[in-house]
Amino acid sequence: MGMRFRKSVKICKGVRVNFSKSGASLSLGGQGHSLNVGGRGARATVGIPGTGLSYSKSLTSGHRSKSSRGYHNSTSANRETGAAVPSQVQLVMNAEGRVEIRDKNGALITDQSVIRKIKATDSYKNMVRNLETQRQEKLDEIYNNSIDDNSKFIDIYKMSPQVDNEEQYINILNSLRPPVYVKKEFEIIYPTEEHIRNILIAEARENVKGNIFNVGKLRREYVTANLQNRLNTAIADWEQKKSQFDMEEAANEVSQNERFNTEFIANKQYLINLINGEDEEVTNTVESWISSCELPVEIDVDYDWHKAAHIMYLDVDLPEIEDIPNQEIVRLTSGNLKEKKKSQATLKQEYVNLVFGLAIFISANVFNASPSIKGITISGYTQRRNKDGDINDEYVYSIKFVRDIFESSILKNVDPRDFCMRFENRCNITSSMLMKKIEPYAAEDGYASTDSRPVNKTALYIENNVQASDYISNEIVENSITDIKSREQLIMQSFANSLEQNNLAISYKTKRLNDGSLEVSYKGRVLGAINVENNNHYITYQMGNSGKYKQFDGEDNELAENTAKWIRYILNYI
């Protein structure tokens, strides 16, 4: 069970130096990558295996003096080396950066005169530098990939989505519109006299014969005699086809729009039922997500939706600690890499992060299935052997998540265990990170509370005469908008839409001031106020981050447009 993130990377395979009458030839790399340095200069060739594509680039001029050519061809020069140069040798750089020179059979060359001759060449020096650069780049790639792979496996919670609030669902519902069928354009070009004349000229050339003296006249007469009749026929044919096309498109428009409207009504009703927490829609949405979810670990999820309590119960078959890769790559002070076995303490800590991170990831996605899901009781179990050697399921945590805390949290930035411990839970973890068996919560254990968040009742309205009270808790808490006037609705709805368009959480709060104006704050920072009392209509907003406010007077729609200044303040200073 589970996926292992183990990758094999070969470094600097198959580096060779070949010698021939024309000089030494140094070759690097396996398939698709070689560098030959010979008597005619250096040329690098890089190919993409399996594609047939490659390019070459000259690295040196390859010019040699007469004396240097004589040196290579001189037998006395060979005698000066004190040893014969092998016809073929291999140059090998290992993962630690050591270079060895071997003969064609793989035996290490120890004759220092031959080694000195090879090492004295600029080609050898350049190649060693290139090999070292490539080696370091490859080591960096291996190290970074190993960190990323381990992080993706352990830190699944970082993939958790932002949990949407109820207002965002209702805004989506209100923005739904059925698509409208766009009729196709009639593409046949209207026949013109010029077009018909050209057709007749072509026909005359093909069919009208005569001698050199009268053939031109005969063809012109043919065109003139047939032009008007042919044009009238073409126009009548075009009009008939266009009339038939327009009739078909009109019928198609009616049928397609009926289909679009039927689908729209069904989709809108589905979303309404989802907001209401209807059993079928909620369970279908949750099951659809679970079945389509892909993770680097294999898990099973059982779920049970309790509509009356607004609670989803989840049982998760957790991965085992053995599913975590037990090897890690570390970088030595020399810059080289070493693979070593993780300590048991590291594996236990990573396992704790993994299983609590799974709880956060799964619950965040399930919360987003429906805003009616106010709480999630998630219990995780694993398989362990008892004293008799039998494998049994043992629960290791059971947590009662509350939606409003998820909505206000940036989940990718939390510590998985600390975040889960903020909620009512059953979990027994020792100081050595051993997760002991617990008894999970049952449905009859209930929740102390699933809704501690203020409800903005005026912003949560639904079109088509559906009452917001059908979807919203009746509980009113401090600073809820209970008396916003109809004019203020327009302004606040514009502000909410702007928040959504800028991917900002719709979580503002309002407070009625003594002068009758409505103060608006976001994440604890006062943005300004709106006042539509009597004939004095204005909106205030901060000037930069100075704490000073400027007033804009105008009509209601102008005040709504000026809530953009609040958005700008949020983006710049909050």
Helices and strands as residue ranges (DSSP letters): E 16-20, E 23-27, E 33-38, E 41-48, E 53-58, H 66-73, H 75-81, E 88-93, E 99-103, H 112-119, H 122-154, G 156-159, H 166-175, H 193-207, H 215-276, H 279-292, E 300-306, E 311-317, G 321-323, E 327-331, E 337-341, H 344-367, E 375-385, E 391-402, H 403-407, G 411-413, H 416-421, E 424-427, G 443-445, G 468-470, H 486-501, E 509-512, E 518-522, E 525-531, E 538-542, E 549-553, H 556-561, H 564-573
